[in-house]
């Protein structure tokens, strides 16, 4: 499930880009453009949305461990740095990068809700997986107290 989190970012970001179709900032208005821009697909920032989703995915792996706070803060700093870099390069508006945090969090929440509700049922219907052993109904319930539930 954790590997699929960044994929949900890409799908949600691309869906918003198609629906909103906001052009990028005009690089001709910048005195010294740092990067060439094609002028399309500004909302939301795909780079920022990916950074937020990656931070969430890594946090999922670290939750319930002694590293969870460090991972959370590091992920937040990473996502903010990526957002700032997109603004500095002049390829996104502030609303693009701010909305990327919301888009990523919403997409990941929606995906994990679906995963937690339907994944076991779907995976139990895949015959090949029977060779690997039974899929527990609640994987977190089978963990020992020292394990994290991922």
C-alpha positions in Angstrom: 0.0 0.0 0.0 2.8 2.4 0.9 4.3 2.1 -2.6 1.0 3.1 -4.2 0.7 6.4 -2.3 3.0 8.4 -4.6 1.0 7.0 -7.6 -2.2 8.4 -6.2 -0.4 11.7 -6.1 0.4 11.5 -9.8 -3.2 10.5 -10.8 -4.8 13.2 -8.6 -2.4 15.9 -9.8 -2.9 15.0 -13.5 -6.7 15.0 -13.0 -6.6 18.5 -11.6 -4.3 19.7 -14.3 -6.8 18.5 -16.9 -9.9 19.9 -15.2 -8.4 23.3 -14.2 -6.1 23.9 -17.1 -4.4 26.9 -15.6 -1.5 28.2 -17.6 1.9 28.6 -16.0 3.3 32.1 -15.1 4.6 33.9 -18.2 8.4 33.5 -18.1 8.7 36.6 -20.3 7.7 38.7 -17.3 10.8 37.4 -15.4 14.0 39.4 -15.8 16.1 36.3 -15.7 14.1 33.1 -16.2 15.8 30.1 -14.6 14.0 27.4 -16.4 12.1 27.0 -19.7 8.4 26.5 -19.3 5.8 25.1 -21.8 3.1 27.4 -20.3 0.6 24.7 -19.5 -0.5 22.6 -16.6 0.3 24.9 -13.6 -2.4 23.8 -11.1 -1.4 22.0 -8.9 2.3 21.7 -8.8 3.2 18.0 -9.6 6.6 18.3 -8.0 5.1 19.6 -4.7 2.3 17.1 -4.8 4.8 14.3 -5.2 7.0 15.7 -2.4 4.0 15.7 0.0 2.9 12.2 -1.0 6.4 10.8 -0.6 6.6 12.4 2.8 3.3 10.8 3.8 4.3 7.4 2.4 7.6 7.5 4.4 5.7 8.6 7.5 3.3 5.6 7.1 6.4 3.4 7.3 7.8 5.2 10.4 4.6 5.7 12.4 4.4 4.0 15.7 8.3 4.1 15.9 10.7 6.3 17.7 11.4 8.0 14.3 7.9 9.2 13.6 8.4 12.8 14.7 11.7 13.1 13.0 10.2 11.7 9.8 7.2 13.9 10.0 9.2 17.1 10.5 11.8 16.1 7.8 9.0 15.3 5.3 7.3 18.7 6.0 10.6 20.5 5.5 11.2 18.6 2.3 7.8 19.4 0.9 8.1 23.1 1.8 11.5 23.2 0.2 10.2 21.7 -3.0 7.2 24.2 -3.0 9.6 27.1 -2.5 11.8 25.9 -5.3 8.9 25.8 -7.7 8.0 29.4 -6.8 11.7 30.5 -7.0 12.0 29.1 -10.5 8.9 31.0 -11.5 7.0 28.0 -12.9 4.1 28.1 -10.4 1.9 30.5 -8.7 1.7 30.4 -4.8 -1.9 29.0 -5.1 -0.5 26.1 -7.2 2.0 25.0 -4.5 -0.3 25.6 -1.6 -3.1 23.6 -3.2 -0.7 20.7 -3.8 -0.6 20.0 -0.1 -4.3 19.7 0.0 -4.5 17.7 -3.3 -1.9 15.2 -2.0 -3.4 14.8 1.4 -6.9 14.3 0.0 -5.8 11.8 -2.6 -3.8 9.8 -0.1 -6.7 9.8 2.4 -9.2 8.7 -0.3 -6.8 6.0 -1.5 -6.0 4.6 1.9 -9.7 4.6 2.8 -10.5 2.5 -0.3 -7.4 0.3 0.4 -8.4 -0.4 4.0 -12.0 -1.2 3.0 -11.6 -3.3 -0.1 -8.0 -4.6 -0.4 -8.3 -7.8 1.6 -11.4 -8.8 -0.4 -9.8 -8.1 -3.7 -6.5 -9.8 -2.8 -8.3 -12.9 -1.5 -9.8 -13.2 -5.0 -6.4 -13.5 -6.7 -5.6 -17.2 -7.1 -1.8 -16.8 -7.4 -1.6 -15.2 -3.9 -2.9 -18.4 -2.3 0.5 -19.9 -3.0 2.1 -17.3 -0.7 -0.2 -18.1 2.2 -3.4 -16.7 3.7 -4.0 -13.0 3.7 -5.0 -12.0 7.3 -8.3 -10.1 7.6 -6.6 -7.4 9.7 -2.8 -7.4 9.2 -2.3 -4.9 12.1 -3.9 -7.3 14.5 -1.3 -10.0 13.8 1.7 -7.8 14.7 3.6 -8.3 17.8 3.8 -5.3 20.2 7.3 -4.3 18.8 6.2 -4.2 15.2 4.8 -1.4 13.3 1.5 -2.0 11.4 2.5 -1.4 7.8 
